[in-house]
Amino acid sequence: MSIHRKAHSGGVGYSLSTSVQGPGELIYVSGVIGTGDTLAEQTGSCFDQIEQALAAHGATLASVVRITSYLTSLDEYGDFSRIRGERFDDDLPSSTAVQVAGLLFDGLIEIDAIAFLPA
C-alpha cells in the first residue's frame, strides 16, 4: 500500500513513471477547466478544483499519480510547468501535456487526474 515515483532524470517537474502497490482506492478526477484570464491563473484554479475533489475522498495532491493536461497554446508552457512543480512539491505525478485546438468555455487549460489512496 504505497506509491513509488521514479524521477525524470532531467528534473523537469514530473515523474517519469509512477506505480501503486497494495490495497487502496483509485480516484479518477474528471477534467476541470480553470477560471481566470491567464494560463497561470487557470492552472492554479484547476489544481484548486482537483484538490477539492480529492478532499471529498480524504486524499490530497500528494495522492495524485498521474495528470493529463490539455492546453490551447504551448506559448506559456513554462508557467504551467512552474505551477505544477510548486503544487506537487516532491510528490510529482507522471504527467502528459498536449496542445488542443480548443476547450469548452474558451478555457486555456483542462487537467484531469488519477490518484491512489492507500487503505
Biopython code that builds the backbone (N, CA, C, O; Angstrom):
import numpy as np
from Bio.PDB.StructureBuilder import StructureBuilder

atoms = [
    (1, "MET", "N", (0.820, -1.190, 0.000)),
    (1, "MET", "CA", (0.000, 0.000, 0.000)),
    (1, "MET", "C", (0.861, 1.250, 0.000)),
    (1, "MET", "O", (0.949, 1.989, 0.981)),
    (2, "SER", "N", (1.488, 1.449, -1.141)),
    (2, "SER", "CA", (2.371, 2.597, -1.250)),
    (2, "SER", "C", (2.447, 3.084, -2.688)),
    (2, "SER", "O", (2.060, 2.387, -3.626)),
    (3, "ILE", "N", (2.954, 4.291, -2.832)),
    (3, "ILE", "CA", (3.146, 4.909, -4.144)),
    (3, "ILE", "C", (4.652, 5.028, -4.372)),
    (3, "ILE", "O", (5.382, 5.513, -3.508)),
    (4, "HIS", "N", (5.107, 4.584, -5.534)),
    (4, "HIS", "CA", (6.520, 4.672, -5.892)),
    (4, "HIS", "C", (6.653, 5.585, -7.097)),
    (4, "HIS", "O", (5.977, 5.386, -8.106)),
    (5, "ARG", "N", (7.523, 6.590, -7.001)),
    (5, "ARG", "CA", (7.729, 7.547, -8.084)),
    (5, "ARG", "C", (9.174, 7.448, -8.563)),
    (5, "ARG", "O", (10.110, 7.427, -7.764)),
    (6, "LYS", "N", (9.333, 7.390, -9.863)),
    (6, "LYS", "CA", (10.670, 7.367, -10.461)),
    (6, "LYS", "C", (10.898, 8.715, -11.117)),
    (6, "LYS", "O", (10.273, 9.039, -12.126)),
    (7, "ALA", "N", (11.790, 9.493, -10.544)),
    (7, "ALA", "CA", (12.022, 10.861, -11.012)),
    (7, "ALA", "C", (12.562, 10.872, -12.437)),
    (7, "ALA", "O", (13.309, 9.982, -12.843)),
    (8, "HIS", "N", (12.179, 11.872, -13.165)),
    (8, "HIS", "CA", (12.697, 12.093, -14.510)),
    (8, "HIS", "C", (14.121, 12.602, -14.366)),
    (8, "HIS", "O", (14.381, 13.488, -13.552)),
    (9, "SER", "N", (15.036, 12.061, -15.137)),
    (9, "SER", "CA", (16.445, 12.415, -14.982)),
    (9, "SER", "C", (16.729, 13.890, -15.263)),
    (9, "SER", "O", (17.730, 14.429, -14.792)),
    (10, "GLY", "N", (15.852, 14.544, -16.030)),
    (10, "GLY", "CA", (16.083, 15.943, -16.365)),
    (10, "GLY", "C", (15.570, 16.924, -15.339)),
    (10, "GLY", "O", (15.739, 18.130, -15.524)),
    (11, "GLY", "N", (14.943, 16.462, -14.254)),
    (11, "GLY", "CA", (14.403, 17.360, -13.248)),
    (11, "GLY", "C", (13.395, 18.333, -13.821)),
    (11, "GLY", "O", (13.465, 19.532, -13.553)),
    (12, "VAL", "N", (12.451, 17.824, -14.616)),
    (12, "VAL", "CA", (11.545, 18.686, -15.365)),
    (12, "VAL", "C", (10.183, 18.887, -14.710)),
    (12, "VAL", "O", (9.271, 19.398, -15.360)),
    (13, "GLY", "N", (10.015, 18.506, -13.456)),
    (13, "GLY", "CA", (8.771, 18.808, -12.769)),
    (13, "GLY", "C", (7.715, 17.721, -12.813)),
    (13, "GLY", "O", (6.557, 17.982, -12.485)),
    (14, "TYR", "N", (8.079, 16.520, -13.205)),
    (14, "TYR", "CA", (7.146, 15.399, -13.153)),
    (14, "TYR", "C", (7.934, 14.113, -13.050)),
    (14, "TYR", "O", (9.130, 14.088, -13.340)),
    (15, "SER", "N", (7.264, 13.030, -12.634)),
    (15, "SER", "CA", (7.912, 11.730, -12.551)),
    (15, "SER", "C", (7.809, 11.025, -13.885)),
    (15, "SER", "O", (6.786, 11.114, -14.563)),
    (16, "LEU", "N", (8.855, 10.330, -14.262)),
    (16, "LEU", "CA", (8.848, 9.564, -15.497)),
    (16, "LEU", "C", (7.869, 8.405, -15.398)),
    (16, "LEU", "O", (7.204, 8.064, -16.376)),
    (17, "SER", "N", (7.779, 7.797, -14.218)),
    (17, "SER", "CA", (6.814, 6.718, -14.008)),
    (17, "SER", "C", (6.364, 6.721, -12.557)),
    (17, "SER", "O", (7.064, 7.206, -11.667)),
    (18, "THR", "N", (5.185, 6.170, -12.345)),
    (18, "THR", "CA", (4.604, 6.075, -11.014)),
    (18, "THR", "C", (3.899, 4.736, -10.911)),
    (18, "THR", "O", (3.199, 4.331, -11.839)),
    (19, "SER", "N", (4.073, 4.040, -9.790)),
    (19, "SER", "CA", (3.350, 2.788, -9.588)),
    (19, "SER", "C", (2.679, 2.824, -8.223)),
    (19, "SER", "O", (3.113, 3.533, -7.316)),
    (20, "VAL", "N", (1.615, 2.046, -8.100)),
    (20, "VAL", "CA", (0.922, 1.910, -6.823)),
    (20, "VAL", "C", (0.889, 0.429, -6.479)),
    (20, "VAL", "O", (0.709, -0.420, -7.351)),
    (21, "GLN", "N", (1.065, 0.132, -5.203)),
    (21, "GLN", "CA", (1.061, -1.250, -4.756)),
    (21, "GLN", "C", (0.209, -1.377, -3.514)),
    (21, "GLN", "O", (0.209, -0.497, -2.653)),
    (22, "GLY", "N", (-0.522, -2.485, -3.424)),
    (22, "GLY", "CA", (-1.278, -2.795, -2.236)),
    (22, "GLY", "C", (-2.723, -2.355, -2.315)),
    (22, "GLY", "O", (-3.144, -1.730, -3.289)),
    (23, "PRO", "N", (-3.479, -2.687, -1.279)),
    (23, "PRO", "CA", (-4.897, -2.333, -1.260)),
    (23, "PRO", "C", (-5.092, -0.827, -1.104)),
    (23, "PRO", "O", (-4.311, -0.145, -0.441)),
    (24, "GLY", "N", (-6.122, -0.346, -1.715)),
    (24, "GLY", "CA", (-6.417, 1.075, -1.628)),
    (24, "GLY", "C", (-7.515, 1.465, -2.585)),
    (24, "GLY", "O", (-8.199, 0.608, -3.145)),
    (25, "GLU", "N", (-7.682, 2.747, -2.772)),
    (25, "GLU", "CA", (-8.750, 3.296, -3.605)),
    (25, "GLU", "C", (-8.147, 4.132, -4.723)),
    (25, "GLU", "O", (-7.388, 5.068, -4.471)),
    (26, "LEU", "N", (-8.492, 3.786, -5.969)),
    (26, "LEU", "CA", (-8.122, 4.623, -7.104)),
    (26, "LEU", "C", (-9.179, 5.702, -7.255)),
    (26, "LEU", "O", (-10.375, 5.418, -7.197)),
    (27, "ILE", "N", (-8.746, 6.927, -7.448)),
    (27, "ILE", "CA", (-9.659, 8.061, -7.580)),
    (27, "ILE", "C", (-9.407, 8.701, -8.937)),
    (27, "ILE", "O", (-8.281, 9.089, -9.248)),
    (28, "TYR", "N", (-10.455, 8.812, -9.742)),
    (28, "TYR", "CA", (-10.359, 9.433, -11.059)),
    (28, "TYR", "C", (-11.059, 10.784, -11.000)),
    (28, "TYR", "O", (-12.259, 10.852, -10.735)),
    (29, "VAL", "N", (-10.321, 11.848, -11.242)),
    (29, "VAL", "CA", (-10.891, 13.193, -11.248)),
    (29, "VAL", "C", (-11.090, 13.607, -12.704)),
    (29, "VAL", "O", (-10.138, 13.650, -13.483)),
    (30, "SER", "N", (-12.331, 13.908, -13.059)),
    (30, "SER", "CA", (-12.648, 14.346, -14.418)),
    (30, "SER", "C", (-11.914, 15.633, -14.745)),
    (30, "SER", "O", (-11.492, 16.367, -13.852)),
    (31, "GLY", "N", (-11.768, 15.896, -16.026)),
    (31, "GLY", "CA", (-11.112, 17.119, -16.461)),
    (31, "GLY", "C", (-11.804, 18.351, -15.909)),
    (31, "GLY", "O", (-13.029, 18.464, -15.953)),
    (32, "VAL", "N", (-11.010, 19.270, -15.392)),
    (32, "VAL", "CA", (-11.540, 20.535, -14.873)),
    (32, "VAL", "C", (-10.908, 21.681, -15.652)),
    (32, "VAL", "O", (-9.736, 21.627, -16.024)),
    (33, "ILE", "N", (-11.701, 22.710, -15.890)),
    (33, "ILE", "CA", (-11.242, 23.904, -16.592)),
    (33, "ILE", "C", (-11.138, 25.023, -15.572)),
    (33, "ILE", "O", (-12.056, 25.234, -14.779)),
    (34, "GLY", "N", (-10.039, 25.730, -15.588)),
    (34, "GLY", "CA", (-9.804, 26.781, -14.615)),
    (34, "GLY", "C", (-10.515, 28.077, -14.950)),
    (34, "GLY", "O", (-11.023, 28.274, -16.054)),
    (35, "THR", "N", (-10.532, 28.950, -13.959)),
    (35, "THR", "CA", (-11.075, 30.291, -14.148)),
    (35, "THR", "C", (-9.921, 31.287, -14.099)),
    (35, "THR", "O", (-8.863, 31.003, -13.538)),
    (36, "GLY", "N", (-10.135, 32.434, -14.683)),
    (36, "GLY", "CA", (-9.109, 33.470, -14.731)),
    (36, "GLY", "C", (-8.804, 33.837, -16.166)),
    (36, "GLY", "O", (-9.262, 33.181, -17.102)),
    (37, "ASP", "N", (-8.028, 34.891, -16.329)),
    (37, "ASP", "CA", (-7.724, 35.407, -17.664)),
    (37, "ASP", "C", (-6.447, 34.842, -18.263)),
    (37, "ASP", "O", (-6.297, 34.818, -19.485)),
    (38, "THR", "N", (-5.525, 34.386, -17.422)),
    (38, "THR", "CA", (-4.232, 33.923, -17.924)),
    (38, "THR", "C", (-4.089, 32.420, -17.719)),
    (38, "THR", "O", (-4.824, 31.816, -16.939)),
    (39, "LEU", "N", (-3.142, 31.831, -18.424)),
    (39, "LEU", "CA", (-2.879, 30.407, -18.243)),
    (39, "LEU", "C", (-2.447, 30.124, -16.810)),
    (39, "LEU", "O", (-2.854, 29.116, -16.233)),
    (40, "ALA", "N", (-1.637, 30.991, -16.229)),
    (40, "ALA", "CA", (-1.190, 30.796, -14.850)),
    (40, "ALA", "C", (-2.377, 30.780, -13.890)),
    (40, "ALA", "O", (-2.451, 29.915, -13.018)),
    (41, "GLU", "N", (-3.304, 31.721, -14.038)),
    (41, "GLU", "CA", (-4.485, 31.769, -13.168)),
    (41, "GLU", "C", (-5.341, 30.523, -13.357)),
    (41, "GLU", "O", (-5.805, 29.932, -12.382)),
    (42, "GLN", "N", (-5.550, 30.124, -14.605)),
    (42, "GLN", "CA", (-6.388, 28.962, -14.871)),
    (42, "GLN", "C", (-5.730, 27.668, -14.379)),
    (42, "GLN", "O", (-6.419, 26.761, -13.912)),
    (43, "THR", "N", (-4.413, 27.584, -14.483)),
    (43, "THR", "CA", (-3.710, 26.405, -13.986)),
    (43, "THR", "C", (-3.880, 26.284, -12.476)),
    (43, "THR", "O", (-4.187, 25.206, -11.968)),
    (44, "GLY", "N", (-3.682, 27.384, -11.759)),
    (44, "GLY", "CA", (-3.884, 27.373, -10.312)),
    (44, "GLY", "C", (-5.300, 26.987, -9.943)),
    (44, "GLY", "O", (-5.513, 26.224, -9.001)),
    (45, "SER", "N", (-6.274, 27.509, -10.680)),
    (45, "SER", "CA", (-7.674, 27.193, -10.437)),
    (45, "SER", "C", (-7.954, 25.714, -10.675)),
    (45, "SER", "O", (-8.694, 25.089, -9.915)),
    (46, "CYS", "N", (-7.365, 25.151, -11.730)),
    (46, "CYS", "CA", (-7.541, 23.714, -11.998)),
    (46, "CYS", "C", (-7.037, 22.888, -10.820)),
    (46, "CYS", "O", (-7.724, 21.976, -10.361)),
    (47, "PHE", "N", (-5.848, 23.202, -10.335)),
    (47, "PHE", "CA", (-5.302, 22.433, -9.222)),
    (47, "PHE", "C", (-6.117, 22.637, -7.948)),
    (47, "PHE", "O", (-6.237, 21.707, -7.150)),
    (48, "ASP", "N", (-6.681, 23.826, -7.734)),
    (48, "ASP", "CA", (-7.578, 24.047, -6.597)),
    (48, "ASP", "C", (-8.791, 23.127, -6.693)),
    (48, "ASP", "O", (-9.187, 22.515, -5.701)),
    (49, "GLN", "N", (-9.380, 23.028, -7.879)),
    (49, "GLN", "CA", (-10.552, 22.174, -8.072)),
    (49, "GLN", "C", (-10.209, 20.698, -7.883)),
    (49, "GLN", "O", (-10.991, 19.943, -7.306)),
    (50, "ILE", "N", (-9.048, 20.295, -8.365)),
    (50, "ILE", "CA", (-8.622, 18.906, -8.179)),
    (50, "ILE", "C", (-8.429, 18.618, -6.695)),
    (50, "ILE", "O", (-8.825, 17.556, -6.213)),
    (51, "GLU", "N", (-7.823, 19.556, -5.966)),
    (51, "GLU", "CA", (-7.656, 19.392, -4.516)),
    (51, "GLU", "C", (-9.003, 19.221, -3.823)),
    (51, "GLU", "O", (-9.141, 18.373, -2.942)),
    (52, "GLN", "N", (-9.998, 20.018, -4.213)),
    (52, "GLN", "CA", (-11.330, 19.914, -3.614)),
    (52, "GLN", "C", (-11.959, 18.557, -3.906)),
    (52, "GLN", "O", (-12.561, 17.947, -3.022)),
    (53, "ALA", "N", (-11.823, 18.082, -5.139)),
    (53, "ALA", "CA", (-12.382, 16.777, -5.499)),
    (53, "ALA", "C", (-11.710, 15.667, -4.697)),
    (53, "ALA", "O", (-12.380, 14.752, -4.219)),
    (54, "LEU", "N", (-10.400, 15.744, -4.550)),
    (54, "LEU", "CA", (-9.674, 14.726, -3.796)),
    (54, "LEU", "C", (-10.040, 14.756, -2.318)),
    (54, "LEU", "O", (-10.142, 13.706, -1.683)),
    (55, "ALA", "N", (-10.238, 15.943, -1.769)),
    (55, "ALA", "CA", (-10.587, 16.080, -0.353)),
    (55, "ALA", "C", (-11.878, 15.338, -0.028)),
    (55, "ALA", "O", (-12.046, 14.843, 1.087)),
    (56, "ALA", "N", (-12.788, 15.257, -0.989)),
    (56, "ALA", "CA", (-14.046, 14.535, -0.776)),
    (56, "ALA", "C", (-13.802, 13.041, -0.543)),
    (56, "ALA", "O", (-14.669, 12.340, -0.023)),
    (57, "HIS", "N", (-12.623, 12.564, -0.928)),
    (57, "HIS", "CA", (-12.256, 11.158, -0.728)),
    (57, "HIS", "C", (-11.215, 11.001, 0.381)),
    (57, "HIS", "O", (-10.745, 9.892, 0.634)),
    (58, "GLY", "N", (-10.854, 12.098, 1.040)),
    (58, "GLY", "CA", (-9.833, 12.055, 2.072)),
    (58, "GLY", "C", (-8.421, 12.034, 1.511)),
    (58, "GLY", "O", (-7.486, 11.630, 2.202)),
    (59, "ALA", "N", (-8.255, 12.464, 0.267)),
    (59, "ALA", "CA", (-6.951, 12.457, -0.398)),
    (59, "ALA", "C", (-6.458, 13.887, -0.613)),
    (59, "ALA", "O", (-7.212, 14.846, -0.443)),
    (60, "THR", "N", (-5.190, 14.017, -0.987)),
    (60, "THR", "CA", (-4.572, 15.311, -1.274)),
    (60, "THR", "C", (-3.818, 15.219, -2.599)),
    (60, "THR", "O", (-3.795, 14.164, -3.234)),
    (61, "LEU", "N", (-3.213, 16.312, -3.006)),
    (61, "LEU", "CA", (-2.403, 16.280, -4.223)),
    (61, "LEU", "C", (-1.249, 15.288, -4.106)),
    (61, "LEU", "O", (-0.779, 14.776, -5.122)),
    (62, "ALA", "N", (-0.788, 15.008, -2.898)),
    (62, "ALA", "CA", (0.279, 14.023, -2.709)),
    (62, "ALA", "C", (-0.170, 12.627, -3.134)),
    (62, "ALA", "O", (0.665, 11.754, -3.369)),
    (63, "SER", "N", (-1.482, 12.409, -3.233)),
    (63, "SER", "CA", (-2.027, 11.113, -3.652)),
    (63, "SER", "C", (-2.074, 10.952, -5.164)),
    (63, "SER", "O", (-2.286, 9.847, -5.662)),
    (64, "VAL", "N", (-1.879, 12.048, -5.903)),
    (64, "VAL", "CA", (-2.007, 12.013, -7.364)),
    (64, "VAL", "C", (-0.826, 11.257, -7.968)),
    (64, "VAL", "O", (0.333, 11.535, -7.660)),
    (65, "VAL", "N", (-1.147, 10.293, -8.837)),
    (65, "VAL", "CA", (-0.102, 9.515, -9.503)),
    (65, "VAL", "C", (0.013, 9.861, -10.985)),
    (65, "VAL", "O", (1.015, 9.535, -11.622)),
    (66, "ARG", "N", (-1.013, 10.523, -11.541)),
    (66, "ARG", "CA", (-0.983, 10.851, -12.973)),
    (66, "ARG", "C", (-1.881, 12.043, -13.256)),
    (66, "ARG", "O", (-2.987, 12.136, -12.722)),
    (67, "ILE", "N", (-1.402, 12.964, -14.105)),
    (67, "ILE", "CA", (-2.257, 14.023, -14.632)),
    (67, "ILE", "C", (-2.088, 14.080, -16.146)),
    (67, "ILE", "O", (-1.031, 13.759, -16.688)),
    (68, "THR", "N", (-3.152, 14.494, -16.802)),
    (68, "THR", "CA", (-3.104, 14.809, -18.224)),
    (68, "THR", "C", (-3.610, 16.233, -18.362)),
    (68, "THR", "O", (-4.675, 16.578, -17.850)),
    (69, "SER", "N", (-2.842, 17.055, -19.056)),
    (69, "SER", "CA", (-3.170, 18.470, -19.217)),
    (69, "SER", "C", (-3.352, 18.778, -20.692)),
    (69, "SER", "O", (-2.552, 18.368, -21.533)),
    (70, "TYR", "N", (-4.411, 19.502, -20.988)),
    (70, "TYR", "CA", (-4.741, 19.890, -22.356)),
    (70, "TYR", "C", (-4.652, 21.410, -22.425)),
    (70, "TYR", "O", (-5.404, 22.109, -21.748)),
    (71, "LEU", "N", (-3.737, 21.920, -23.239)),
    (71, "LEU", "CA", (-3.510, 23.360, -23.351)),
    (71, "LEU", "C", (-3.838, 23.818, -24.765)),
    (71, "LEU", "O", (-3.528, 23.127, -25.736)),
    (72, "THR", "N", (-4.470, 24.992, -24.878)),
    (72, "THR", "CA", (-4.796, 25.514, -26.207)),
    (72, "THR", "C", (-3.595, 26.172, -26.873)),
    (72, "THR", "O", (-3.611, 26.405, -28.081)),
    (73, "SER", "N", (-2.563, 26.472, -26.107)),
    (73, "SER", "CA", (-1.333, 27.046, -26.655)),
    (73, "SER", "C", (-0.170, 26.591, -25.785)),
    (73, "SER", "O", (-0.310, 26.455, -24.569)),
    (74, "LEU", "N", (0.958, 26.362, -26.403)),
    (74, "LEU", "CA", (2.151, 25.988, -25.641)),
    (74, "LEU", "C", (3.062, 27.182, -25.385)),
    (74, "LEU", "O", (4.151, 27.027, -24.832)),
    (75, "ASP", "N", (2.619, 28.375, -25.787)),
    (75, "ASP", "CA", (3.434, 29.580, -25.626)),
    (75, "ASP", "C", (3.800, 29.854, -24.169)),
    (75, "ASP", "O", (4.891, 30.350, -23.887)),
    (76, "GLU", "N", (2.895, 29.535, -23.241)),
    (76, "GLU", "CA", (3.131, 29.796, -21.823)),
    (76, "GLU", "C", (3.323, 28.496, -21.044)),
    (76, "GLU", "O", (3.035, 28.429, -19.849)),
    (77, "TYR", "N", (3.812, 27.465, -21.733)),
    (77, "TYR", "CA", (4.010, 26.168, -21.085)),
    (77, "TYR", "C", (4.901, 26.293, -19.846)),
    (77, "TYR", "O", (4.694, 25.584, -18.861)),
    (78, "GLY", "N", (5.875, 27.176, -19.891)),
    (78, "GLY", "CA", (6.759, 27.371, -18.744)),
    (78, "GLY", "C", (6.002, 27.761, -17.484)),
    (78, "GLY", "O", (6.347, 27.312, -16.391)),
    (79, "ASP", "N", (4.963, 28.601, -17.624)),
    (79, "ASP", "CA", (4.142, 28.984, -16.468)),
    (79, "ASP", "C", (3.419, 27.768, -15.908)),
    (79, "ASP", "O", (3.395, 27.549, -14.697)),
    (80, "PHE", "N", (2.829, 26.977, -16.805)),
    (80, "PHE", "CA", (2.138, 25.761, -16.377)),
    (80, "PHE", "C", (3.106, 24.837, -15.641)),
    (80, "PHE", "O", (2.798, 24.346, -14.555)),
    (81, "SER", "N", (4.259, 24.605, -16.227)),
    (81, "SER", "CA", (5.240, 23.688, -15.650)),
    (81, "SER", "C", (5.702, 24.162, -14.274)),
    (81, "SER", "O", (5.839, 23.355, -13.354)),
    (82, "ARG", "N", (5.940, 25.448, -14.130)),
    (82, "ARG", "CA", (6.363, 26.016, -12.843)),
    (82, "ARG", "C", (5.297, 25.805, -11.774)),
    (82, "ARG", "O", (5.600, 25.381, -10.659)),
    (83, "ILE", "N", (4.037, 26.107, -12.123)),
    (83, "ILE", "CA", (2.946, 25.983, -11.153)),
    (83, "ILE", "C", (2.725, 24.524, -10.787)),
    (83, "ILE", "O", (2.504, 24.207, -9.618)),
    (84, "ARG", "N", (2.783, 23.630, -11.774)),
    (84, "ARG", "CA", (2.648, 22.195, -11.488)),
    (84, "ARG", "C", (3.711, 21.772, -10.479)),
    (84, "ARG", "O", (3.401, 21.071, -9.516)),
    (85, "GLY", "N", (4.958, 22.188, -10.683)),
    (85, "GLY", "CA", (6.030, 21.833, -9.765)),
    (85, "GLY", "C", (5.816, 22.386, -8.366)),
    (85, "GLY", "O", (6.097, 21.709, -7.377)),
    (86, "GLU", "N", (5.317, 23.621, -8.280)),
    (86, "GLU", "CA", (5.042, 24.236, -6.974)),
    (86, "GLU", "C", (3.924, 23.513, -6.244)),
    (86, "GLU", "O", (4.002, 23.320, -5.030)),
    (87, "ARG", "N", (2.891, 23.113, -6.961)),
    (87, "ARG", "CA", (1.732, 22.497, -6.314)),
    (87, "ARG", "C", (2.013, 21.076, -5.844)),
    (87, "ARG", "O", (1.443, 20.627, -4.850)),
    (88, "PHE", "N", (2.887, 20.366, -6.551)),
    (88, "PHE", "CA", (3.156, 18.976, -6.186)),
    (88, "PHE", "C", (4.406, 18.815, -5.344)),
    (88, "PHE", "O", (4.619, 17.740, -4.785)),
    (89, "ASP", "N", (5.230, 19.823, -5.230)),
    (89, "ASP", "CA", (6.430, 19.783, -4.398)),
    (89, "ASP", "C", (7.262, 18.555, -4.775)),
    (89, "ASP", "O", (7.671, 18.430, -5.930)),
    (90, "ASP", "N", (7.519, 17.658, -3.842)),
    (90, "ASP", "CA", (8.319, 16.465, -4.134)),
    (90, "ASP", "C", (7.471, 15.264, -4.532)),
    (90, "ASP", "O", (8.019, 14.217, -4.878)),
    (91, "ASP", "N", (6.149, 15.391, -4.489)),
    (91, "ASP", "CA", (5.243, 14.289, -4.826)),
    (91, "ASP", "C", (4.813, 14.398, -6.282)),
    (91, "ASP", "O", (3.622, 14.501, -6.578)),
    (92, "LEU", "N", (5.778, 14.376, -7.182)),
    (92, "LEU", "CA", (5.493, 14.626, -8.598)),
    (92, "LEU", "C", (4.810, 13.429, -9.253)),
    (92, "LEU", "O", (5.326, 12.314, -9.197)),
    (93, "PRO", "N", (3.651, 13.654, -9.874)),
    (93, "PRO", "CA", (2.989, 12.569, -10.599)),
    (93, "PRO", "C", (3.604, 12.404, -11.984)),
    (93, "PRO", "O", (4.328, 13.278, -12.462)),
    (94, "SER", "N", (3.309, 11.276, -12.622)),
    (94, "SER", "CA", (3.640, 11.204, -14.044)),
    (94, "SER", "C", (2.685, 12.161, -14.748)),
    (94, "SER", "O", (1.581, 12.407, -14.262)),
    (95, "SER", "N", (3.104, 12.699, -15.886)),
    (95, "SER", "CA", (2.344, 13.794, -16.484)),
    (95, "SER", "C", (2.482, 13.800, -17.995)),
    (95, "SER", "O", (3.554, 13.543, -18.543)),
    (96, "THR", "N", (1.368, 14.100, -18.659)),
    (96, "THR", "CA", (1.361, 14.320, -20.099)),
    (96, "THR", "C", (0.667, 15.649, -20.357)),
    (96, "THR", "O", (-0.367, 15.944, -19.757)),
    (97, "ALA", "N", (1.235, 16.445, -21.249)),
    (97, "ALA", "CA", (0.618, 17.708, -21.666)),
    (97, "ALA", "C", (0.523, 17.695, -23.184)),
    (97, "ALA", "O", (1.489, 17.384, -23.880)),
    (98, "VAL", "N", (-0.664, 18.039, -23.685)),
    (98, "VAL", "CA", (-0.872, 18.075, -25.133)),
    (98, "VAL", "C", (-1.544, 19.383, -25.524)),
    (98, "VAL", "O", (-2.308, 19.961, -24.751)),
    (99, "GLN", "N", (-1.249, 19.836, -26.730)),
    (99, "GLN", "CA", (-1.905, 21.029, -27.263)),
    (99, "GLN", "C", (-3.159, 20.595, -28.004)),
    (99, "GLN", "O", (-3.142, 19.631, -28.770)),
    (100, "VAL", "N", (-4.256, 21.324, -27.764)),
    (100, "VAL", "CA", (-5.535, 21.038, -28.407)),
    (100, "VAL", "C", (-6.039, 22.294, -29.109)),
    (100, "VAL", "O", (-5.602, 23.405, -28.811)),
    (101, "ALA", "N", (-6.965, 22.099, -30.045)),
    (101, "ALA", "CA", (-7.488, 23.232, -30.818)),
    (101, "ALA", "C", (-8.391, 24.135, -29.991)),
    (101, "ALA", "O", (-8.462, 25.335, -30.253)),
    (102, "GLY", "N", (-9.077, 23.588, -29.005)),
    (102, "GLY", "CA", (-9.974, 24.400, -28.194)),
    (102, "GLY", "C", (-10.536, 23.604, -27.036)),
    (102, "GLY", "O", (-10.475, 22.374, -27.022)),
    (103, "LEU", "N", (-11.091, 24.324, -26.052)),
    (103, "LEU", "CA", (-11.704, 23.717, -24.879)),
    (103, "LEU", "C", (-13.061, 24.359, -24.631)),
    (103, "LEU", "O", (-13.332, 25.463, -25.103)),
    (104, "LEU", "N", (-13.909, 23.661, -23.887)),
    (104, "LEU", "CA", (-15.198, 24.229, -23.508)),
    (104, "LEU", "C", (-14.998, 25.544, -22.759)),
    (104, "LEU", "O", (-13.976, 25.754, -22.105)),
    (105, "PHE", "N", (-15.972, 26.406, -22.865)),
    (105, "PHE", "CA", (-15.996, 27.683, -22.142)),
    (105, "PHE", "C", (-14.769, 28.549, -22.442)),
    (105, "PHE", "O", (-14.377, 29.377, -21.620)),
    (106, "ASP", "N", (-14.170, 28.360, -23.607)),
    (106, "ASP", "CA", (-12.982, 29.112, -24.017)),
    (106, "ASP", "C", (-11.826, 28.988, -23.028)),
    (106, "ASP", "O", (-11.013, 29.902, -22.892)),
    (107, "GLY", "N", (-11.762, 27.850, -22.340)),
    (107, "GLY", "CA", (-10.674, 27.619, -21.398)),
    (107, "GLY", "C", (-9.329, 27.556, -22.097)),
    (107, "GLY", "O", (-9.238, 27.221, -23.278)),
    (108, "LEU", "N", (-8.293, 27.884, -21.350)),
    (108, "LEU", "CA", (-6.924, 27.800, -21.857)),
    (108, "LEU", "C", (-6.265, 26.482, -21.483)),
    (108, "LEU", "O", (-5.308, 26.052, -22.127)),
    (109, "ILE", "N", (-6.795, 25.832, -20.419)),
    (109, "ILE", "CA", (-6.230, 24.576, -19.942)),
    (109, "ILE", "C", (-7.312, 23.740, -19.277)),
    (109, "ILE", "O", (-8.221, 24.269, -18.637)),
    (110, "GLU", "N", (-7.198, 22.428, -19.439)),
    (110, "GLU", "CA", (-8.039, 21.458, -18.744)),
    (110, "GLU", "C", (-7.110, 20.383, -18.208)),
    (110, "GLU", "O", (-6.197, 19.939, -18.904)),
    (111, "ILE", "N", (-7.345, 19.965, -16.967)),
    (111, "ILE", "CA", (-6.493, 18.955, -16.336)),
    (111, "ILE", "C", (-7.372, 17.878, -15.719)),
    (111, "ILE", "O", (-8.347, 18.177, -15.029)),
    (112, "ASP", "N", (-7.016, 16.605, -15.977)),
    (112, "ASP", "CA", (-7.652, 15.513, -15.246)),
    (112, "ASP", "C", (-6.584, 14.799, -14.429)),
    (112, "ASP", "O", (-5.390, 14.971, -14.678)),
    (113, "ALA", "N", (-7.007, 14.003, -13.461)),
    (113, "ALA", "CA", (-6.043, 13.389, -12.547)),
    (113, "ALA", "C", (-6.493, 12.001, -12.128)),
    (113, "ALA", "O", (-7.684, 11.690, -12.099)),
    (114, "ILE", "N", (-5.507, 11.178, -11.803)),
    (114, "ILE", "CA", (-5.736, 9.878, -11.187)),
    (114, "ILE", "C", (-4.938, 9.877, -9.890)),
    (114, "ILE", "O", (-3.759, 10.234, -9.872)),
    (115, "ALA", "N", (-5.588, 9.474, -8.813)),
    (115, "ALA", "CA", (-4.937, 9.442, -7.505)),
    (115, "ALA", "C", (-5.115, 8.060, -6.886)),
    (115, "ALA", "O", (-6.004, 7.303, -7.274)),
    (116, "PHE", "N", (-4.267, 7.746, -5.930)),
    (116, "PHE", "CA", (-4.342, 6.480, -5.204)),
    (116, "PHE", "C", (-4.292, 6.782, -3.723)),
    (116, "PHE", "O", (-3.382, 7.456, -3.242)),
    (117, "LEU", "N", (-5.282, 6.274, -3.001)),
    (117, "LEU", "CA", (-5.350, 6.459, -1.555)),
    (117, "LEU", "C", (-5.178, 5.090, -0.905)),
    (117, "LEU", "O", (-6.083, 4.259, -0.978)),
    (118, "PRO", "N", (-4.034, 4.839, -0.270)),
    (118, "PRO", "CA", (-3.818, 3.538, 0.361)),
    (118, "PRO", "C", (-4.882, 3.246, 1.412)),
    (118, "PRO", "O", (-5.382, 4.150, 2.081)),
    (119, "ALA", "N", (-5.217, 1.966, 1.542)),
    (119, "ALA", "CA", (-6.231, 1.541, 2.523)),
    (119, "ALA", "C", (-5.695, 1.683, 3.932)),
    (119, "ALA", "O", (-6.399, 1.377, 4.895)),
]
sb = StructureBuilder()
sb.init_structure("model")
sb.init_model(0)
sb.init_chain("A")
sb.init_seg("    ")
for serial, (resi, resn, name, xyz) in enumerate(atoms, 1):
    if name == "N":
        sb.init_residue(resn, " ", resi, " ")
    sb.init_atom(name, np.array(xyz, "f"), 0.0, 1.0, " ", f" {name:<3s}", serial, name[0])
structure = sb.get_structure()
